[in-house]
Amino acid sequence: MICGKIIREFREKRSMSLKELAEKAGLSVSYLCEIERGKKLPSIEVIEKLAAALNISKDALFEESPSKKGPSTSPGERISILRRERGLSLSELAERAGISATYLCQIENGKVLPSLATLKAIAKALNANPQDFLSATHISYKIKKIRLERGITQAELAKKAGVSTGLIGQIESGKVEPSIKTLEKISNALSVSPCYFISDDDDINSLLRPMNPELKKLLTDPKVRSFLEMVADCTQEEFMFIMKFVQLYKEHRPKD
């Protein structure tokens, strides 16, 4: 059911007064106040207006019932639970998913965030839906994953993107749907294209299929893809500097 406390929390995180949110949602201040205090139950139309005014999904305004809450919050924990329910060992599931047991162990322990392609492989091996392992939306999952790969905190990303740390946290938890403008800011801060967050790994794979095996293998390497994402928006001068640095390093690196 709708929770007035959640509405108030989102409003306060956005530094909005009752009057500001009421005006933005086209409601009276007194009516909004009663909703937040739990004295009024808003209609679906009003909920949609409030969600739009707060720039969040309307689902985020509903209080989740205890029976619907999962016992875990990370993909790794959910994978571990389902693996044990299936009676599989780490090595057995890893073999079925085409990954190493060590990597799977790191995923389950929350030390690494797997790519969506890896999640799909694990889900297929467990006869499950990949979405069952995600604690956030497709976009928020990718934002969190690439942020961790860059080794930056939510506060650092927020500062670079020019948004609040609280907003980054809400986006990564899947409670807030970022606007196009916000997604562009986050993309620029992470040096990736906004398309990265809205495209599926399958879209990328469809582009790789016609390529020769050697090039395909190179482009699917996680280190190569991470590097390409970082240099994708470099200027010509910046790119040439990076290439010269790499060439210089290779020429002077210690010989084995």
MOHU-V194086 format. One record per residue. N is the residue number from 1. RES is the residue in one letter. PHI is phi as a letter, one per 20 degrees, with the letter a starting at -180 (999 if undefined). Layout:
n=<N:N>
res=<RES:RES>
phi=<PHI:PHI>
//
This chain:
n=<1:2:3:4:5:6:7:8:9:10:11:12:13:14:15:16:17:18:19:20:21:22:23:24:25:26:27:28:29:30:31:32:33:34:35:36:37:38:39:40:41:42:43:44:45:46:47:48:49:50:51:52:53:54:55:56:57:58:59:60:61:62:63:64:65:66:67:68:69:70:71:72:73:74:75:76:77:78:79:80:81:82:83:84:85:86:87:88:89:90:91:92:93:94:95:96:97:98:99:100:101:102:103:104:105:106:107:108:109:110:111:112:113:114:115:116:117:118:119:120:121:122:123:124:125:126:127:128:129:130:131:132:133:134:135:136:137:138:139:140:141:142:143:144:145:146:147:148:149:150:151:152:153:154:155:156:157:158:159:160:161:162:163:164:165:166:167:168:169:170:171:172:173:174:175:176:177:178:179:180:181:182:183:184:185:186:187:188:189:190:191:192:193:194:195:196:197:198:199:200:201:202:203:204:205:206:207:208:209:210:211:212:213:214:215:216:217:218:219:220:221:222:223:224:225:226:227:228:229:230:231:232:233:234:235:236:237:238:239:240:241:242:243:244:245:246:247:248:249:250:251:252:253:254:255:256>
res=<M:I:C:G:K:I:I:R:E:F:R:E:K:R:S:M:S:L:K:E:L:A:E:K:A:G:L:S:V:S:Y:L:C:E:I:E:R:G:K:K:L:P:S:I:E:V:I:E:K:L:A:A:A:L:N:I:S:K:D:A:L:F:E:E:S:P:S:K:K:G:P:S:T:S:P:G:E:R:I:S:I:L:R:R:E:R:G:L:S:L:S:E:L:A:E:R:A:G:I:S:A:T:Y:L:C:Q:I:E:N:G:K:V:L:P:S:L:A:T:L:K:A:I:A:K:A:L:N:A:N:P:Q:D:F:L:S:A:T:H:I:S:Y:K:I:K:K:I:R:L:E:R:G:I:T:Q:A:E:L:A:K:K:A:G:V:S:T:G:L:I:G:Q:I:E:S:G:K:V:E:P:S:I:K:T:L:E:K:I:S:N:A:L:S:V:S:P:C:Y:F:I:S:D:D:D:D:I:N:S:L:L:R:P:M:N:P:E:L:K:K:L:L:T:D:P:K:V:R:S:F:L:E:M:V:A:D:C:T:Q:E:E:F:M:F:I:M:K:F:V:Q:L:Y:K:E:H:R:P:K:D>
phi=<999:f:d:f:f:f:f:f:f:f:f:f:f:e:l:d:e:g:f:f:f:f:f:f:e:m:c:e:f:f:f:f:f:f:f:f:e:m:e:c:d:f:f:g:f:f:f:f:f:f:f:f:f:e:l:c:f:f:f:f:e:e:f:f:f:g:f:e:f:f:f:c:d:d:g:f:f:f:f:f:f:f:f:f:f:e:m:d:e:g:f:f:f:f:f:f:e:m:c:e:f:f:f:f:f:f:f:f:e:m:e:c:d:f:f:f:f:f:f:f:f:f:f:f:f:e:l:c:e:g:f:f:e:e:e:b:f:g:f:f:f:f:f:f:f:f:f:f:f:f:m:d:e:f:f:f:f:g:f:f:e:m:c:e:f:f:f:f:f:f:f:f:e:n:e:c:e:f:f:g:f:f:f:f:f:f:f:f:f:e:l:c:f:g:f:g:e:d:e:e:g:f:f:f:f:f:f:e:g:f:f:f:g:f:f:f:f:f:f:e:f:g:f:f:f:f:f:f:f:f:e:g:d:f:f:f:f:f:f:f:f:f:f:f:f:f:f:f:f:f:f:d:f:g:e:f>
//
